[in-house]
Amino acid sequence: MARAPLRAFVGFVLGIALLAVAIALLGWVVLTKVAVAKGFDVAMWVARHSPVPLPLDPVDFGNRVINSPSIWFIAAFGVGALMWAYSLLRSARRNARPAGVSDDGEARLELKGATPRVGETLRGEIVLASMDPVGQPYVIRVECRRLEGRTGRAYQTDYSDSVQVVAVAGAGGARLPFRFEIPLTAPPSRAWERFSLQDRREWQLVCAKSKAWFHGWFFPLQVQPGPEKEVAQAIAAMPPEVVAPFPWKLVGGLFAGALLLFFLVDAVVSFFSG
């Protein structure tokens, strides 16, 4: 059964829509650079048939968008839409996969024992689809990421541990055995709740070849809370700076977002004000 069929469907629809927008914008930019007159005609047609009334007549609108910096701003927007579409489609494919199977279907997670829990051992194997990787080194990392409640953007890693293993032959393909001791101070999984200001906590297992920078497999985990009394004692014994680290990444991300929004609004106002 798919991990999240509704999310997969919504992500697929939005991804296709954004992909169409990106192709249209980037195609128009290339057309304008090759044949300015045709790009101007397309811009005028868009202005005439726009569902939202524009404060400019079609001729003025066409003259403005085919000149710099407007055309480069449109190209940048098209590239951003293309990257966003790629992210949505990749997420849709991931949500359409059965639980415990990687995005590309080349790896499968098999956990041993009971449901992962804080303060206990996480062990299992990652089964690869072929025997070719046997003898090759891999790095397996388990981590707990803190995500903003509504946006789902990860801005801090609360816990992380890694181990290097060598693929061994086994039933169904090459196998990568792993074992981690989850400390009592690590936070459990926490989903986003409506009307709650608490951040989400997402656990995942990441597997990649040693020294591989751009490829890996990601497996979401559900880590249950540990014994309340033991967890409270372990957290109380931690240094204060470890219990409540300052969210530098969040502050920096908010500042960068505000700065980008300011320049975007300034560019749009400048364009329509002449």
N, C-alpha and C positions, 0 to 999 in steps of 0.2 A: 504493500500500500504506500502511496506517495506520502512524503513527510507533511506537506501542507498544500493540498490540491487547490484551495481557493487562492492562496498567495501565488501559486504557480500560474494560475489562469490570469489573475490581475497583472502580475509582473510581465507575462507574455504579451498581453494586449497593450499595456503602456510601453513596453519595449519596442513593439512593432510600430506604434504610433510615433514615438520619438525617433526611431530609425528612419521612418518616412520623412519626417521634418528635417532631419539632418541631411539626408540625401538630396532633398529639394533645395535646401539652402546652399549646400556646398556645390551642387550642380549648377545653381544659378550664378554663384561666384565664378566658377570656371567658365561658364558661358559668357559672362560679362567681360572677363579678361580676354577671351578669344574674340568675341564679337560684341562690342559695346552697344551697338544699335539694338541687337536682339535682347540683350539684358535689360536695356531701357524699356523695350516694349513689354517684357514680362513684368517689370516693376509697375508700369502703368496699368497693366491688366489687373494686377493684385490690388492696386489702390482703388480701381473702379469697382471691383467685386468684393472688397473687404466687408465682412459682416459688421465691423465696428467703424463708425464714421471717423475719418481721419481729418485732422485740422489743416491738412495741406491738399491742394488740388493734385490730380494725378501727375501732371507734368512736373510740378515742383518736387513732388515726392520721388519721382523717377530720377531727376537730376541729382538729388541729394544722396540717394542710396548707392548710385553707381560711382560716386567719388570717395576718395579717402577722407577721413578714417572710417566712414560708415561701412564701406564694403568689407574692411578688415574686421570691424566689429561683428558684422553678420557672419563672416567666416569663422571667427572665434566662437560665436554662439553655436554654429553648426558643428564644430569640433566637440564642443561641450555636450551637445545633444547626442552626438554619436557615442561618446564615452559613457554617457548616462544610459543610453539604450543598451550598450554592451553589458553594463553592470546589471541592468534589470533582466535582460535575457539570460544571463549567466545565473542570476539568482532564481529565476523561474525554472531553469533546468535543474538546479540543485533541489528546489522544493518539490519538483516532480519525481525525483528519485526516491526509491524506498529508503527508509531509515537505515543508517549504517553502510550505505553505498556512496562512494565518492561521486563528484560531479560528472566525471567522464566514464564512470562505470568500470574503471580499471583496478579499483581497490575496494576491499570490504572489511569492515571492522567487526571483530568477534571479541566480546568481553567475557571474561571468566568470572564466575562467582555471582554474588548478589549485585543489586543496583549500586553504582558508585556512591560513596558517602564520605563526608568530611571526617578526617581522622582515621580513615581505613585505607586499605591497599587497592589501587586501581591496576588491574592486570588483564592481559588479553593478547590478541594477535591481530595484525593487519595482514590480510590475505590478498596477494597480488594476482592478477588474471593470468600470468604466464610464469614460466620457470626461468626466463632469461635473466632476471635480476639476481638469481642465486649467487651468493658470494660477494655481492656489492654492498657497500656501507650506506646506511640510511640514518637520518636523525629524526627521532620522534619527540615531539614536544607537547606537553599538556599545559593549558593556560586558562586562566579565568579573566575575562575582560569586563571592564565596567563600561556600560553604554548609557547614553542619555535616554531618559524615559520615553520621550516622544519621537525623536529623530532616529534613534537606534545607532547613533554614531559612537564608535568606540574611542575613548579618549584616555584610558588608563588601563594598565594590566595589573590586577591585584595579586595574581599568583602565576608563576611560570616555572617549569622544570623540564629538562630535556635529557635524553639518553641516546647514545649512538649504538646501533645494532647492525648486525650483518644478516642479510636475507638468507634463509635456509630453505631447503626443499621440503615440501609437505603436500598433503592432500589438497587438490584444487589449485595449486600454484605455489609460488614462493611465499614464505611466511616471515613476518617480522614480529617476534615476541617482545613484549614490553612489560614493565612493572614500575609503578610509581607509588610513593607513600604520600598521600594527601594530608597535610598537617591540619591540626585542629583550628589553626588561625586562618585558614583559607575560607572565603565566603562560599556558601552554597549557591546553586542556581536560583535566579529570581526573575520571573517573567514580568513584563510591563503590565501594570494595572491601571485602568482608567481612573482618573481623578486622584492619582497618587503621584507625589513628587519624588518618590524613590527611584534611583537609577536601576537599570536592569543589570543582571550578572549572567554572562553567558560563558559556559565552559566549552572548550573544543580541544580535539586532538589533531595535531598537525604532523604530517609525515612527508618527508622530502629526501631526495638523495643528498648525500654530503656535498657541500659546496654548491648546491643548486639554489640559485637566487630567485628564479621566476616560475618555478613549477613545484606544486605540492598538492597533497590531498588533505581535505579538511573534514572532520567528523564532529558534529555537535554532540555534546554530552549533557546529561541531566545528573547533577551531583546533589544528593539529598543532604539536609543538615545533619550534623553530628549530635552526640549527647549534649544537652543544654548545659549541664553543670560543668563538664570537662571543657567544653568550648569557652564558657565564661571565664574559667580559671586560666586557660591558655591565653586568651585575649587580654586579661588583666595583667598578665606578666610581660606583655610586649611593651617596648619603649613607646612613649607618646607619639613620636614622629612617625612610627611605623603604623600606629593605629589610625591616624588621620593625616595622611600626606596632603600637601597643598596641591590642588589640581592645576598645575602649570599648563598642561596641554589644553585643558578646557578653556582657560583664560586666553591663551594665545589663539586658539581656534575662534573664539567669539570676537576677538579684536580683528583678526584677519577677515572674518565674515562681514563685520561692520564696515571695514575699510573697502572691501569689494563692493558692497551694496551702495556705499556712498559714490564711488566712481561710476557704477552702473546707472544710478539715478541721475547723476550729473551729465552723463553722456546722452541719456534719453531726453532730458530737458533741453540740453544744448541743441540736439538735432531738431526738435520741433519748434524751438524758439528762433532758430536761424542765427 
